[in-house]
Amino acid sequence: IWGWGDNSAGQLGDGTTITRLIPVPVTNLTGIIAISAGDIHTVALKSDGTVWTWGNNEHGQLGDGTTTTRLTPVQVTNLTGVVAIAGRWRHTAALKSDGTVWGWGDNSAGQLGDGTTANRLTPVPVTGLTGVITISTGDIHTVALKSDGTVWTWGNNEHGQLGDGTTTTRLAPIPVTNLTSVVTIAGGWRHTAAIKSDGTIWTWGDNGRGQLGDGAFSNRLTPVLVTGVSSSVAIAAAGHTAAIKNDGTIWAWGDNKYGQLGDGTITNRATPVQVLGPGGSSYLTLLPATPPSTSSTHAINLTIIEVSPSRYRLYGTLVDANNQPACGLALASGRCVFTCGPGSPRCEGGINSLPFGQFDLTDLPTETDGTLNLQTFASGSMP
């Protein structure tokens, strides 16, 4: 792992508190398969299922049993079998392979989901929640997606970010109202977003900057449909929201004070705008405007493993017409990963360190008819 920028609390993990203007390596940390950045702490997941943290620890967000800031990585106490991580402002969450969720750090609004508001210096289980396949953290709330396509939330609800029709803070998980068939989620600053299996995006919570994308600036206590964007495969949220469509185009809406929407302005947007490309003369895409035909490319060595009831792992290799590993995109159940070798991004976050051509898609729910659908696209123009 490499980091750069503010290092006032050691969040770059290089053993110092010196701000870095170019990337520096994190000290003594290898075998990493996923990373997440909190406000001033950092979280990493190793391939052995252990979690490592560094940076600010004022609220116990490093999970090592202390409130001591760490300038280099420390292992989270008594936590193994982890498959996903999420760090935000002052708390951290982890998803274990058994479908349970664990949290530690700041709990002032119940964002750890253990039924209390007591800060936790080591991981505690979220109350009464199983069958989880994906997690995400907002600033002071937490979001989980279950294998049945329902979304559960807990923590601060001042702006309706829990989506239960109220503004009541919740110390334990509650289901989001009238929302099913979800395939991926994202917790924002004070709002939440979800993609359904039909590619539509639904949002709720704070909308003061248009970050819900429904054409208004009014908070929503239950999910509303984002206007004018469909066929979405990935989502991210902060004070603004961004999505990737299955054609590789990127769309964004909400807070644009610093140009974070990429539309060439600093105007907040209440509906999605397409992100511009370099120089602003075209649009940014992660795939060619017209995806190439898949007739000459296909996946081989496909393996499906049931990791828990209704949760599957799918991996294999994308090859070209000459049966050679190909650079491209593998997409299934709202999860996607580029097959262009080490450093290729996963669409839902994290980094893929697999060899060229190989893909590994985890935590996949089946379609309503019980099938897993895999789409592959190859492109020689990809880096």
C-alpha positions as CSV (number, residue, x, y, z in Angstrom):
1,I,0.0,0.0,0.0
2,W,1.1,3.5,-0.8
3,G,-0.3,6.8,0.6
4,W,0.1,10.5,0.2
5,G,-1.4,13.8,1.5
6,D,-2.2,14.8,5.1
7,N,-0.3,12.7,7.6
8,S,-0.9,14.7,10.8
9,A,-2.1,11.6,12.7
10,G,0.1,9.1,10.9
11,Q,-2.7,8.0,8.6
12,L,-0.2,7.3,5.8
13,G,1.5,4.6,7.9
14,D,5.1,5.5,7.0
15,G,6.2,5.9,10.7
16,T,6.1,9.7,10.6
17,T,3.6,12.6,10.8
18,I,5.1,14.4,7.8
19,T,2.7,15.4,5.0
20,R,3.7,13.7,1.8
21,L,3.2,15.3,-1.7
22,I,4.1,12.1,-3.5
23,P,3.3,8.4,-2.6
24,V,5.2,6.7,0.2
25,P,4.9,3.0,1.1
26,V,3.1,1.9,4.2
27,T,5.6,0.3,6.6
28,N,5.8,-3.5,6.9
29,L,2.5,-4.4,5.3
30,T,2.1,-7.0,2.5
31,G,-0.6,-9.4,1.3
32,I,-3.3,-6.7,1.1
33,I,-6.5,-7.3,-0.9
34,A,-8.6,-4.3,0.1
35,I,-8.2,-0.9,1.7
36,S,-10.5,1.8,3.1
37,A,-9.8,5.3,4.3
38,G,-11.5,6.9,7.3
39,D,-11.3,10.6,8.1
40,I,-7.8,10.4,9.6
41,H,-7.2,6.7,9.9
42,T,-6.7,3.9,7.4
43,V,-7.8,0.3,7.3
44,A,-6.4,-2.7,5.3
45,L,-7.6,-6.3,4.8
46,K,-5.0,-9.0,4.3
47,S,-5.5,-12.2,2.3
48,D,-5.5,-14.2,5.5
49,G,-8.6,-12.4,6.7
50,T,-7.0,-10.2,9.3
51,V,-7.5,-6.4,9.5
52,W,-4.8,-3.8,10.0
53,T,-5.2,-0.2,10.9
54,W,-3.1,3.0,11.5
55,G,-3.5,6.7,12.1
56,N,-5.8,8.5,14.6
57,N,-7.2,6.4,17.4
58,E,-8.9,9.0,19.6
59,H,-12.1,7.0,19.6
60,G,-10.7,3.5,19.3
61,Q,-11.2,3.3,15.6
62,L,-8.0,1.3,15.1
63,G,-9.5,-1.6,17.2
64,D,-6.3,-2.5,19.0
65,G,-7.7,-2.0,22.5
66,T,-6.2,1.4,23.0
67,T,-6.8,5.1,22.1
68,T,-3.1,5.5,21.1
69,T,-2.5,7.0,17.7
70,R,-0.4,4.6,15.5
71,L,2.1,5.8,12.9
72,T,2.5,2.2,11.5
73,P,0.0,-0.6,11.0
74,V,-1.4,-2.6,14.0
75,Q,-3.6,-5.6,13.9
76,V,-7.2,-5.3,15.0
77,T,-7.7,-7.4,18.1
78,N,-9.5,-10.7,18.0
79,L,-10.8,-10.4,14.4
80,T,-10.3,-13.0,11.7
81,G,-12.2,-14.4,8.8
82,V,-12.9,-11.0,7.4
83,V,-13.9,-10.6,3.8
84,A,-14.7,-6.8,3.6
85,I,-13.9,-3.6,5.4
86,A,-15.3,-0.1,5.6
87,G,-13.8,2.9,7.4
88,R,-15.3,6.4,7.7
89,W,-15.1,9.4,10.0
90,R,-14.3,7.9,13.4
91,H,-15.5,4.3,13.3
92,T,-14.7,1.1,11.4
93,A,-16.7,-1.9,10.3
94,A,-15.9,-5.4,9.0
95,L,-17.8,-8.2,7.4
96,K,-16.9,-11.7,8.3
97,S,-17.2,-14.8,6.0
98,D,-20.1,-16.0,8.2
99,G,-22.2,-13.0,7.2
100,T,-21.9,-11.2,10.5
101,V,-20.8,-7.5,10.9
102,W,-18.4,-6.2,13.5
103,G,-17.7,-2.6,14.5
104,W,-15.4,-0.5,16.6
105,G,-14.5,3.1,17.4
106,D,-16.9,6.0,17.9
107,N,-20.4,4.9,18.9
108,S,-21.9,8.3,19.9
109,A,-24.9,7.8,17.6
110,G,-25.1,4.0,17.8
111,Q,-23.2,3.6,14.5
112,L,-21.6,0.3,15.8
113,G,-25.0,-1.2,16.0
114,D,-24.5,-3.0,19.4
115,G,-27.4,-1.4,21.1
116,T,-25.4,1.1,23.0
117,T,-23.7,4.5,22.5
118,A,-20.4,3.4,24.2
119,N,-17.2,3.7,22.2
120,R,-15.6,0.4,21.6
121,L,-11.8,-0.1,21.5
122,T,-12.1,-3.6,20.0
123,P,-14.6,-5.2,17.6
124,V,-18.1,-5.9,18.8
125,P,-20.8,-7.7,16.8
126,V,-23.7,-5.8,15.3
127,T,-26.9,-6.9,17.1
128,G,-29.1,-9.4,15.4
129,L,-27.7,-9.1,11.9
130,T,-26.7,-12.1,9.8
131,G,-26.7,-13.0,6.1
132,V,-24.8,-9.8,5.1
133,I,-22.9,-9.7,1.8
134,T,-21.8,-6.1,1.6
135,I,-21.2,-3.2,4.1
136,S,-20.6,0.5,3.8
137,T,-20.1,3.3,6.3
138,G,-21.4,6.9,6.3
139,D,-19.9,9.5,8.5
140,I,-21.9,8.4,11.6
141,H,-24.2,5.7,10.3
142,T,-23.6,2.2,8.8
143,V,-25.3,0.3,6.0
144,A,-25.5,-3.4,5.3
145,L,-26.8,-5.4,2.3
146,K,-28.2,-8.8,3.1
147,S,-28.2,-11.8,0.7
148,D,-32.0,-11.4,0.2
149,G,-31.5,-8.0,-1.4
150,T,-32.7,-6.0,1.6
151,V,-30.8,-3.1,3.1
152,W,-30.3,-2.5,6.9
153,T,-29.0,0.6,8.6
154,W,-28.1,2.0,12.0
155,G,-26.6,5.0,13.7
156,N,-27.3,8.7,13.2
157,N,-30.6,9.5,11.4
158,E,-30.8,13.3,11.8
159,H,-31.3,13.7,8.0
160,G,-33.2,10.5,7.3
161,Q,-30.1,8.6,6.2
162,L,-31.4,5.4,7.7
163,G,-34.3,5.3,5.3
164,D,-36.9,4.1,7.8
165,G,-39.3,7.0,7.4
166,T,-38.2,8.8,10.6
167,T,-35.3,10.9,11.9
168,T,-34.9,8.7,14.9
169,T,-31.3,7.6,15.7
170,R,-31.1,3.8,15.8
171,L,-28.7,1.8,18.1
172,A,-29.3,-1.5,16.2
173,P,-30.1,-2.4,12.6
174,I,-33.5,-1.6,11.0
175,P,-34.6,-2.4,7.5
176,V,-34.8,0.4,4.9
177,T,-38.5,1.0,4.0
178,N,-39.8,-0.4,0.7
179,L,-36.4,-1.4,-0.8
180,T,-35.7,-4.8,-2.2
181,S,-33.6,-6.5,-4.9
182,V,-30.5,-4.4,-4.1
183,V,-27.1,-5.5,-5.3
184,T,-24.8,-2.8,-4.0
185,I,-24.8,0.1,-1.5
186,A,-22.9,3.2,-0.5
187,G,-23.0,5.3,2.6
188,G,-22.4,9.0,2.1
189,W,-21.8,11.9,4.5
190,R,-25.4,12.1,5.6
191,H,-27.2,10.2,2.9
192,T,-27.2,6.6,1.5
193,A,-27.5,5.1,-2.0
194,A,-28.3,1.7,-3.4
195,I,-28.4,0.0,-6.8
196,K,-31.1,-2.5,-7.6
197,S,-30.8,-5.5,-9.8
198,D,-32.5,-3.6,-12.6
199,G,-29.7,-1.0,-12.6
200,T,-31.8,1.8,-11.1
201,I,-30.3,3.9,-8.2
202,W,-32.2,4.8,-5.1
203,T,-31.2,7.3,-2.5
204,W,-32.3,8.8,0.9
205,G,-31.3,11.2,3.6
206,D,-29.7,14.6,3.3
207,N,-30.4,16.4,0.0
208,G,-29.2,19.9,0.7
209,R,-26.8,19.8,-2.2
210,G,-28.8,17.6,-4.5
211,Q,-26.9,14.5,-3.6
212,L,-30.0,12.3,-3.8
213,G,-30.3,13.1,-7.6
214,D,-34.1,13.3,-7.6
215,G,-34.2,16.9,-9.0
216,A,-34.9,18.5,-5.6
217,F,-33.0,19.7,-2.6
218,S,-35.4,18.3,0.1
219,N,-34.3,15.6,2.5
220,R,-36.0,12.2,2.0
221,L,-36.8,9.8,4.8
222,T,-37.4,6.9,2.5
223,P,-35.7,5.9,-0.8
224,V,-36.4,7.9,-4.0
225,L,-35.4,7.1,-7.6
226,V,-32.4,8.9,-9.0
227,T,-33.5,10.8,-12.2
228,G,-32.1,10.1,-15.6
229,V,-29.5,7.4,-15.0
230,S,-30.0,3.6,-15.5
231,S,-28.1,0.4,-16.1
232,S,-25.8,1.3,-13.2
233,V,-23.2,-1.2,-11.9
234,A,-21.3,0.7,-9.2
235,I,-21.9,3.6,-6.8
236,A,-20.0,5.8,-4.4
237,A,-21.1,8.5,-2.0
238,A,-19.7,11.3,0.1
239,G,-21.2,14.9,0.0
240,H,-21.9,14.0,-3.6
241,T,-22.8,10.7,-5.3
242,A,-21.2,9.1,-8.4
243,A,-22.1,6.0,-10.4
244,I,-20.7,3.9,-13.2
245,K,-23.0,2.6,-15.9
246,N,-22.5,-0.7,-17.7
247,D,-21.3,1.2,-20.8
248,G,-18.4,2.6,-18.7
249,T,-19.7,6.2,-18.5
250,I,-19.5,8.0,-15.1
251,W,-22.2,10.2,-13.7
252,A,-22.2,12.4,-10.7
253,W,-24.5,14.7,-8.7
254,G,-24.7,16.7,-5.5
255,D,-22.0,18.9,-3.9
256,N,-19.8,20.5,-6.5
257,K,-18.0,23.2,-4.5
258,Y,-14.6,21.9,-5.5
259,G,-15.5,20.6,-8.9
260,Q,-15.9,17.0,-7.7
261,L,-18.7,16.3,-10.2
262,G,-16.3,16.7,-13.1
263,D,-18.7,18.6,-15.3
264,G,-16.5,21.7,-15.8
265,T,-18.4,23.8,-13.2
266,I,-18.6,24.3,-9.5
267,T,-22.4,24.3,-9.5
268,N,-24.3,21.8,-7.3
269,R,-26.4,19.4,-9.3
270,A,-29.7,17.9,-8.3
271,T,-29.8,15.4,-11.2
272,P,-26.9,13.3,-12.7
273,V,-24.4,14.9,-15.0
274,Q,-21.9,13.0,-17.1
275,V,-18.3,13.4,-16.1
276,L,-16.1,15.0,-18.7
277,G,-12.9,13.6,-20.1
278,P,-9.4,15.1,-20.2
279,G,-9.6,18.7,-21.5
280,G,-13.3,18.7,-21.2
281,S,-13.9,18.0,-24.9
282,S,-15.4,14.6,-24.5
283,Y,-16.7,12.3,-21.7
284,L,-14.7,10.0,-19.5
285,T,-15.4,6.3,-19.9
286,L,-14.0,3.1,-18.4
287,L,-14.9,1.2,-21.6
288,P,-15.2,2.1,-25.2
289,A,-18.4,4.1,-26.1
290,T,-19.6,0.9,-27.9
291,P,-18.5,-2.2,-26.0
292,P,-16.7,-4.6,-28.3
293,S,-18.5,-7.8,-29.4
294,T,-18.0,-10.7,-26.9
295,S,-18.1,-13.2,-29.8
296,S,-14.3,-13.5,-29.9
297,T,-13.8,-13.3,-26.1
298,H,-14.9,-15.7,-23.4
299,A,-14.3,-16.9,-19.9
300,I,-12.6,-20.1,-19.2
301,N,-11.7,-22.1,-16.0
302,L,-14.9,-20.9,-14.4
303,T,-15.3,-21.9,-10.8
304,I,-18.3,-21.2,-8.5
305,I,-18.0,-21.7,-4.7
306,E,-20.9,-21.3,-2.2
307,V,-19.3,-19.3,0.6
308,S,-22.5,-19.3,2.7
309,P,-26.2,-19.8,2.0
310,S,-27.2,-17.7,-1.1
311,R,-23.7,-16.2,-1.3
312,Y,-21.3,-17.3,-4.0
313,R,-17.8,-16.6,-5.3
314,L,-17.1,-16.8,-9.1
315,Y,-13.7,-16.7,-10.6
316,G,-12.0,-17.5,-13.9
317,T,-10.0,-16.1,-16.8
318,L,-11.0,-13.9,-19.7
319,V,-9.3,-14.9,-22.9
320,D,-9.3,-13.6,-26.5
321,A,-9.9,-15.4,-29.8
322,N,-6.5,-17.0,-29.6
323,N,-7.3,-18.3,-26.1
324,Q,-4.8,-15.9,-24.6
325,P,-5.5,-13.9,-21.3
326,A,-7.3,-10.7,-22.2
327,C,-7.6,-7.2,-20.7
328,G,-11.3,-6.4,-20.1
329,L,-14.2,-6.4,-17.7
330,A,-16.0,-9.1,-15.9
331,L,-19.5,-8.2,-14.5
332,A,-21.9,-10.3,-12.3
333,S,-24.6,-9.4,-9.9
334,G,-23.6,-5.8,-9.6
335,R,-20.0,-6.6,-9.0
336,C,-17.3,-6.0,-11.5
337,V,-13.5,-6.1,-11.9
338,F,-11.1,-5.2,-14.7
339,T,-8.9,-8.1,-15.8
340,C,-5.9,-5.9,-16.8
341,G,-3.5,-7.2,-14.2
342,P,-2.3,-6.1,-10.8
343,G,-3.7,-2.8,-9.8
344,S,-6.9,-3.1,-11.9
345,P,-9.8,-1.5,-10.0
346,R,-12.8,-3.4,-8.7
347,C,-15.9,-1.4,-9.6
348,E,-17.2,-1.7,-6.1
349,G,-14.0,-0.6,-4.5
350,G,-10.7,-2.2,-3.5
351,I,-7.9,-3.4,-5.7
352,N,-7.5,-6.6,-7.7
353,S,-4.0,-8.1,-7.5
354,L,-4.7,-11.0,-9.8
355,P,-2.6,-11.8,-12.8
356,F,-3.5,-10.4,-16.2
357,G,-6.8,-11.8,-17.5
358,Q,-8.0,-13.3,-14.3
359,F,-11.1,-12.2,-12.3
360,D,-12.5,-13.0,-8.9
361,L,-15.9,-11.8,-8.0
362,T,-17.1,-12.3,-4.4
363,D,-20.3,-12.1,-2.3
364,L,-22.6,-12.6,-5.3
365,P,-26.3,-13.1,-4.8
366,T,-28.1,-15.2,-7.4
367,E,-30.8,-13.8,-9.7
368,T,-34.4,-14.4,-8.8
369,D,-34.4,-17.7,-10.8
370,G,-31.3,-18.9,-8.9
371,T,-28.8,-18.4,-11.6
372,L,-25.5,-16.4,-11.7
373,N,-25.1,-14.3,-14.8
374,L,-21.6,-13.4,-16.0
375,Q,-20.9,-10.7,-18.7
376,T,-17.4,-10.2,-20.1
377,F,-16.1,-7.4,-22.3
378,A,-12.6,-7.2,-23.8
379,S,-10.8,-4.2,-25.0
380,G,-7.3,-3.8,-26.5
381,S,-7.4,-0.1,-25.9
382,M,-7.5,-0.5,-22.1
383,P,-4.2,0.2,-20.2
